[in-house]
Amino acid sequence: MPASLLNTMIYAGIVLLALIVIGVVLTRLYRRATKDVALIRTGFGGEKVVLNGGIMVIPVLHELMQVRLTTVKLEVSRLNKDALITLDKLRVDVVGLFHIKVKPDAQSIAAAAQTLGDSVNSADAVKSLLDGKLVSALRSVAATMTMEHLHANRADFI
């Protein structure tokens, strides 16, 4: 076999090996967003929100956060001694069901990630963060209505 053919085969083998290594590295660094999960990459190059598609994440240079876009159901109950007090000073047992969802646009996703952090992906963590605000909202609305008005006009309470 001539030396030039052998050298060419060695170079072709090295190039092929390099392409395989580059392909494996790129597939490990590429992250895709799904329909129910958005990605936020921070670090080198600034913040980038990805809704549809994917993004390269280099571990030393970037931090990746996932934000779930699904609806989270939160139940708040105020019963017995924790019952809400109405305008006419009566106690009302209330079980409220709230549905919370991150709006699927870049600004809302970035705001959710910044304010809720990693807890944005856990319903229990979101509930513990928002429970006080939800109870406060229920109390303030119940305090402006009488028991009779509250019972007759549930849509107003909602």
Secondary structure, 3 states (H helix, E strand, C coil): CCHHHHHHHHHHHHHHHHHHHHHHHHHHHEEEECCCEEEEEEECCCCEEECCEEEECCCCCEEEEEEECCCEEEEEEECHHHCEECCCCCEECEEEEEEECCCCCHHHHHHHHHHHHHHHHCHHHHHHHHHHHHHHHHHHHHCCCCHHHHHHCHHHHC
